[in-house]
Amino acid sequence: MSTRTASASVLYDVPGPRARARYRVLGVLGLLGTAGLFWWIVSTLSDQGQFDGDLWDPFQYTAVQQRVVDGVLATLKVFGLAAVGSLVLGALLAVGQLSDHRAVRLVCTPVVQFFRALPLVIMIFALWQALFTAQPMWGLVVGLTLYNGAVQAEVIRSGINAVPRGQAEAAYALGLRKTQVMSLVLIPQAVRSMLPTIIGQLVVTLKDTSLGYIITYPELLYAGKLIATNSDGYPYIPVLIVITPIYIALCLALTGLAHRIESRGRRGANRRGTAAA
């Protein structure tokens, strides 16, 4: 028996011939069920005329094209503000949770847990109704900042705790204060090691900008809704076909940028290590 098979058998029983046959049957049934559901959805939409060529006519107009562009710009504007705000807030809350002062920890820890647990859609709607009725953009920005800042705080805190203790001890031995150790030694290393997770949460922030739809902020999804409701035939499917690839492209661009930054940082660290050697 190979090492891989032996290690796998420790975790679970290797399925016999009957179990493998049963799994294959269940897999085929699941595939057929998924295909049937997809066919039903497509046929229902087709019966409603959602795939008619005439529904694409609105996208020939400059005003409709401009509305899509304005929706993308509004989405990027909110994302930029919320991304910067959540990273700054996350760093502050992470440092606060690790503070030597008990009073600071007692404030920061409940704040992080509260905003992580509160549903984002409720937070955005409450902020809009209570404080930003005339400025829905700021209700969306503040809601995204508070929620994602709390999540980023846990990510950064975990990264700081993962830094070897010898790094902080060496910094203290050089005479650095706690603030200097955090800002110059621990946080930079934590951000570097947790960069994939941080960027992943930023992608979530980008996608969550679509919640501006519920507070009438004219981001991309709301712009698509306006196009669909103000056009003949209510072309919801063509609108989704147009705006979905835009969201995917934005998320892929952000992920690609993260990979580029991470690879550059890794190459820089390797060069510094080589020079030191």
C-alpha positions in Angstrom: 0.0 0.0 0.0 1.4 3.4 -0.9 2.0 6.2 1.6 -0.8 8.3 0.1 -3.3 5.4 0.3 -2.2 4.6 3.9 -2.6 8.2 5.0 -6.0 8.4 3.3 -7.3 5.3 5.0 -6.5 6.7 8.4 -8.9 9.6 7.7 -11.7 7.6 6.1 -12.6 4.1 5.0 -11.7 3.4 1.4 -15.0 2.9 -0.5 -15.6 -0.6 -1.9 -17.0 -1.5 -5.3 -20.7 -1.0 -4.2 -19.9 2.4 -2.6 -18.1 3.6 -5.7 -20.9 2.5 -7.9 -23.4 4.3 -5.7 -21.3 7.4 -5.8 -21.2 7.3 -9.6 -25.0 6.8 -9.7 -25.5 9.8 -7.4 -23.1 11.9 -9.4 -25.0 11.1 -12.6 -28.3 11.9 -11.0 -27.0 15.1 -9.6 -25.6 16.1 -13.0 -29.0 15.3 -14.7 -30.8 17.2 -12.0 -28.6 20.3 -12.5 -29.0 20.1 -16.2 -32.8 19.7 -15.9 -33.0 22.8 -13.6 -30.8 24.8 -16.0 -33.0 23.7 -18.9 -36.2 24.7 -17.0 -34.8 28.2 -16.2 -33.7 28.8 -19.7 -36.9 27.6 -21.3 -39.0 29.7 -18.8 -37.0 32.8 -19.6 -37.2 32.0 -23.3 -41.0 31.7 -23.1 -41.0 35.2 -21.5 -39.1 36.6 -24.4 -35.9 37.3 -22.4 -33.7 36.0 -25.3 -35.3 38.0 -28.0 -32.9 40.1 -30.1 -35.0 43.2 -29.8 -34.2 43.4 -26.0 -30.6 44.3 -26.9 -31.7 47.5 -28.8 -31.4 49.8 -25.7 -27.6 49.2 -25.6 -27.3 50.9 -29.0 -28.1 54.3 -27.4 -25.4 56.5 -26.1 -27.4 57.4 -23.0 -27.7 53.8 -22.0 -24.0 53.1 -22.6 -23.1 56.2 -20.5 -25.3 55.0 -17.7 -23.3 51.7 -17.6 -20.0 53.7 -17.6 -21.3 55.9 -14.8 -22.4 52.9 -12.8 -18.9 51.4 -13.1 -17.3 54.7 -12.0 -19.7 55.0 -9.0 -18.8 51.4 -8.0 -15.1 52.1 -8.2 -15.5 55.3 -6.3 -17.2 53.6 -3.4 -14.8 50.7 -3.5 -11.8 52.9 -3.3 -13.1 54.8 -0.3 -14.2 51.7 1.5 -11.0 49.8 0.7 -8.8 52.5 2.1 -11.1 53.1 5.1 -11.4 49.4 5.9 -7.6 48.8 5.8 -6.9 51.8 8.0 -9.6 50.9 10.5 -8.6 47.2 10.4 -5.0 48.1 11.3 -6.1 50.4 14.1 -8.5 47.8 15.6 -5.9 45.0 15.2 -3.3 47.0 17.1 -6.0 48.0 19.7 -6.8 44.3 20.3 -3.1 43.6 21.0 -2.6 46.7 23.1 -0.9 46.4 26.5 -3.7 48.6 27.9 -6.7 46.6 29.0 -9.1 49.5 28.5 -8.1 49.7 24.8 -8.6 46.0 24.4 -12.0 46.1 26.1 -13.1 48.7 23.5 -11.6 47.3 20.3 -12.5 43.7 20.8 -16.3 44.2 21.2 -16.3 46.6 18.3 -14.6 44.1 16.0 -17.0 41.3 17.1 -20.1 43.5 16.8 -19.4 44.7 13.3 -18.3 41.3 12.1 -21.6 39.7 13.4 -23.9 42.5 12.1 -25.4 41.7 8.7 -23.9 44.1 6.2 -27.2 44.8 4.4 -28.9 45.8 7.7 -26.0 48.0 8.6 -26.0 49.8 5.3 -29.8 50.3 5.3 -29.8 51.5 8.9 -27.0 54.0 8.2 -28.8 55.3 5.2 -32.1 55.7 7.1 -30.5 57.2 10.2 -27.7 59.4 8.9 -27.3 59.5 5.2 -30.7 59.7 3.7 -29.7 62.6 1.4 -26.2 61.0 0.7 -26.6 57.3 0.1 -23.0 57.0 -1.1 -21.7 57.7 2.4 -24.1 55.2 3.9 -22.7 52.6 1.6 -19.1 53.6 2.2 -19.4 53.7 6.0 -21.2 50.4 6.1 -18.6 48.7 4.0 -15.8 50.3 6.0 -17.1 49.2 9.3 -17.9 45.6 8.3 -14.8 45.0 6.2 -12.6 46.9 8.7 -13.6 44.5 11.4 -12.8 41.5 9.2 -9.5 43.0 8.2 -8.7 43.6 11.8 -8.9 39.9 12.5 -6.8 39.1 9.5 -4.1 41.6 10.5 -4.2 40.5 14.1 -3.7 36.9 13.0 -0.8 38.0 10.8 0.9 39.9 13.7 0.5 36.9 16.0 2.1 34.7 13.3 5.3 36.8 13.2 8.1 35.0 15.1 8.5 36.5 18.6 12.1 37.0 18.0 11.4 39.8 15.6 9.7 41.9 18.3 12.3 40.9 20.9 15.1 42.1 18.6 13.3 45.3 18.0 12.8 45.9 21.7 16.4 45.1 22.3 17.4 47.9 19.9 15.4 50.4 22.1 12.3 50.7 19.9 9.0 51.6 21.6 5.8 49.5 21.3 4.4 51.8 18.7 7.6 51.7 16.6 7.7 47.9 16.9 4.1 47.6 15.6 4.4 50.1 12.8 7.9 49.3 11.6 8.3 45.6 12.3 5.2 43.6 13.0 2.5 45.2 10.8 4.6 45.3 7.6 5.4 41.6 8.0 1.9 40.7 8.9 0.5 42.5 5.9 3.0 40.8 3.6 2.2 37.3 4.9 -1.5 37.9 5.0 -1.7 39.8 1.6 -3.7 37.0 -0.2 -6.3 37.1 2.5 -6.4 40.8 2.7 -6.9 41.1 -1.1 -9.5 38.4 -1.0 -11.5 40.5 1.5 -11.0 43.5 -0.8 -12.6 41.5 -3.6 -15.5 40.8 -1.3 -15.7 44.6 -0.6 -15.8 45.2 -4.3 -18.7 42.8 -4.8 -20.6 44.1 -1.8 -20.8 47.6 -3.4 -23.8 46.1 -5.3 -25.7 46.4 -2.0 -25.9 50.1 -2.9 -28.9 48.9 -4.9 -31.1 48.8 -1.8 -30.4 52.4 -0.9 -30.8 53.8 -4.5 -27.1 54.6 -4.9 -26.5 54.6 -8.7 -23.7 51.9 -8.7 -23.5 49.3 -11.5 -26.3 47.0 -10.4 -28.7 49.9 -9.8 -27.8 51.3 -13.2 -28.6 48.0 -14.7 -31.9 47.9 -12.9 -32.8 51.4 -14.3 -31.9 50.3 -17.8 -34.1 47.2 -17.5 -37.1 48.9 -16.0 -37.1 51.8 -18.4 -36.8 49.8 -21.6 -39.4 48.0 -23.6 -39.8 44.3 -22.8 -37.9 44.7 -19.5 -34.5 43.2 -20.7 -33.3 41.8 -17.4 -31.3 39.0 -19.0 -29.4 41.2 -21.5 -28.6 43.6 -18.7 -27.3 40.8 -16.5 -25.2 39.5 -19.5 -23.7 42.9 -19.8 -23.0 43.8 -16.1 -21.9 40.4 -14.9 -18.7 40.2 -17.0 -17.9 43.8 -15.8 -18.0 42.6 -12.1 -15.9 39.6 -13.0 -13.4 41.7 -14.9 -13.0 44.1 -11.9 -12.5 41.3 -9.4 -10.0 39.6 -11.7 -8.1 42.8 -12.2 -7.9 43.3 -8.4 -6.8 39.8 -7.9 -4.1 40.1 -10.6 -2.8 43.3 -9.0 -2.6 41.5 -5.7 -0.6 38.7 -7.2 1.7 41.2 -8.9 2.4 43.0 -5.7 2.9 39.8 -3.8 5.4 38.5 -6.4 7.3 41.7 -6.4 7.5 41.7 -2.6 8.7 38.1 -2.7 11.4 38.9 -5.3 12.5 41.9 -3.1 12.8 39.7 0.0 14.8 37.1 -2.0 17.2 39.8 -3.2 17.6 41.2 0.3 18.3 37.6 1.6 20.8 37.0 -1.1 22.6 40.3 -0.4 22.7 39.5 3.3 24.2 36.1 2.6 
